[in-house]
Amino acid sequence: LYSNSAKTRQAALESLKSAFSSKILYEFVMERRMTLTDSIERCIKKGKSDEQCAAAGLACLLCVQMGSGIESEEILNTLGPVLKKIVCDGTASIQARQACATCLGICCFIVTDDIT
């Protein structure tokens, strides 16, 4: 995720998405949640459309892995402003805006205490 190459970063994001989709990795994620959150934030801010979509998808899975609790709330508090910025950015690609909006909705749903 720290590579200078966009293709390498995108491949890393996709690999993490695949791992998070197939297994519950709570301990792994818990130990590295801030590092992952910072990396996702950087990819959303600086990446192009495909990288932003992959990063937003990984952010969703990160919240799902963490479950409802303070950890997911920290992730949402960090990534929320960045996701909102992309959603409201008319120059961003439709795919990136859609991925960020979906991520924001899923993370808000996971974090909220009041389901209604």
N, C-alpha and C positions, 0 to 999 in steps of 0.2 A: 504493500500500500504506500510505501515511501519512495517508490521508484520515480525517476524522472520521466519514464516512458508512459504515455497514456494507455497504451495497449497492455502493458504489464500491470498497471494499476487496475484496469478493467478486468483483466483475467484473474487477479487476486480477489477482487470484489465478487466475481462470479463464482469462484471456488469457495469462498466463505459462505455465499448464499446457498450453494449446493450442500455444504456441510451442515449449516444451520437448519436447512429444510429436511434433512434426513435423520438427524440425531439431536437429542437434547444434550447440550454441552454447557450446562449451567455453571459448573466450576471453572471451566475454561473461560467462559464469557465473564463471569464475576471477577476473575483476576485481571482481566484485560479490558473491562468495559470502558474505561476512560480513554485508553489508547485507541480502541475501536471507534469510539464516538468522535474523537479528534480527527482520526483518519477519514471517517465518513463525512464529517463537516468540511474538511479540506477538499475532498473529492466533489462534493456538491457545489461548493463555492467556486472552485477553479476549473472543474472538469467541463467537458463538452457534453452534449445531450446524452449519449450512450453511457458515459461514465456517471452522470448525474442520476440516470434511471437505475443503474446498478447499485449506486450508493444509497438511493432512497429505498430500494428493495431490501438491501442489507440492514438498513436502519429499522425497517418493519420487523424483520426477523430477529434483530437484536432485542427489541422490546418484547416480542413474543417469547424469546428465550428467557428473559429476565422475569417475565410475568408481572402481575399487578403488584406494585410496591414502590418504595422510595427510589430504587435503582432505575426503574423505567421512567419515573418522574424526572430524575436528573437527566436522563438521556433526552427526554422531550424538552426539558427546559434549555438544554444546550442546542439541540437541533431545530426546535420549533421556529425560532426567528429566521434561520437560514431557509428552512422549507417554505415558510410564508413568503419570504422574499422571492423565491423562484416561482411560486404559484402566482404571485401578483405581477411578475415581470413579463410584460407583453412581448419582449424580444426573445425570451427563452423558447425553446422548442415545445410543441404541444406534448410530446412524449415525456419530456422532463417535467413539465408542469403537472401532467396527469400523475406521474409517479410520485411527485412530491405531495400532491393533494391526497393521494391514496395513503401514503405513508403517514401524513399528518392525521388523517382520520383514524387509521388503525391504532396509532400510538395514543391518541387521545382516548379512544375507546378502552384500551388496555389500562391506561393510567387512572381513569376516572373512578371515583368511589360511588357516585350516584348514577346508576345505570339509566335512570329515566332522563 
